Amino acid sequence: MAGQGIFRGHGAPGKVVFLFPGQGSQYANMLRDLCNVERWWLNTFKEADEVMTPLLGRSLTSYIFAADDPVSMKEAEDALRNTVITQPAVLDRQCCPPAPVG
């Protein structure tokens, strides 16, 4: 099984980890579901919006989060291919909360 990237362990379960690859893996509405259930993610996007809005002319989340209609999704996907948008979008989703100690 290890040859297929499947690993089995024994003992107490470990911590949950979110792993987000770098540029090229971004997509419209990424992390939207997490923002709806985890306040930390929502606050991170709000902070990114405060920093990036003056630089981009509109909020970073307005590029990332799109309505579910095909036109809006295509516009968001196209914008996320622009490095000026992609770099802060990828950085924002890689800023994970610290794991609790204890």
C-alpha positions in Angstrom: 0.0 0.0 0.0 2.8 2.4 0.6 3.7 2.5 -3.1 0.3 4.1 -3.7 0.7 6.8 -1.1 -1.5 5.0 1.5 0.0 4.7 5.0 -1.3 3.0 8.1 -0.3 3.8 11.6 -0.8 2.5 15.1 -1.4 4.2 18.4 -3.3 7.3 19.4 -4.7 9.4 16.5 -2.7 12.5 15.6 -3.8 16.1 15.0 -5.7 17.2 11.9 -3.6 19.1 9.4 -4.8 21.1 6.4 -2.3 21.0 3.5 -2.6 23.5 0.7 -0.3 23.4 -2.3 1.2 26.5 -3.8 0.4 28.6 -6.9 -1.5 26.9 -9.6 -3.9 25.1 -7.2 -6.1 28.1 -6.4 -9.8 28.1 -7.5 -12.9 30.2 -7.1 -14.6 29.8 -3.7 -11.6 28.0 -2.2 -12.1 27.8 1.6 -15.6 29.4 1.4 -17.0 26.4 3.3 -14.4 26.7 6.0 -15.1 30.4 6.4 -18.7 29.5 7.1 -17.8 27.2 10.0 -14.5 28.4 11.3 -14.3 32.0 12.5 -10.5 32.0 12.3 -10.6 31.6 8.5 -13.2 34.3 8.1 -11.1 36.7 10.3 -8.0 35.9 8.2 -9.7 36.8 5.0 -11.1 40.0 6.6 -7.5 41.0 7.6 -6.2 40.2 4.1 -9.0 42.4 2.6 -8.0 45.3 4.8 -4.4 45.0 3.6 -5.1 44.2 -0.1 -8.1 46.4 -0.9 -6.0 49.6 -1.3 -3.5 47.7 -3.5 -6.0 45.9 -5.7 -8.7 48.4 -5.9 -11.2 45.9 -4.4 -11.2 43.3 -1.7 -9.2 40.1 -2.2 -12.3 38.1 -1.3 -14.2 39.7 -4.1 -11.8 37.9 -6.5 -11.8 34.6 -4.6 -15.5 34.2 -3.6 -17.9 34.2 -6.5 -21.6 33.6 -7.1 -22.3 30.1 -8.3 -23.4 31.1 -11.8 -21.1 30.2 -14.7 -20.2 33.8 -15.7 -19.2 34.7 -12.2 -17.2 31.5 -11.7 -15.3 32.1 -15.0 -14.5 35.7 -14.1 -13.2 34.5 -10.7 -11.1 31.7 -12.2 -9.6 34.1 -14.8 -8.8 36.6 -12.1 -7.1 33.9 -10.0 -4.7 33.2 -12.8 -3.3 36.7 -12.6 -0.2 36.6 -10.4 -1.2 40.0 -8.8 -4.3 38.2 -7.4 -2.9 34.7 -7.0 0.0 35.5 -4.8 -2.0 37.1 -1.9 -4.8 34.6 -2.4 -2.4 31.6 -2.0 -0.6 33.3 0.9 -3.9 34.0 2.7 -5.0 30.3 2.5 -1.6 29.1 3.8 -1.8 31.1 7.0 -3.2 28.4 9.2 -4.0 28.8 12.8 -1.4 27.5 15.3 -2.1 24.1 16.8 -3.2 24.2 20.4 -0.5 23.2 22.9 -1.3 20.6 25.5 
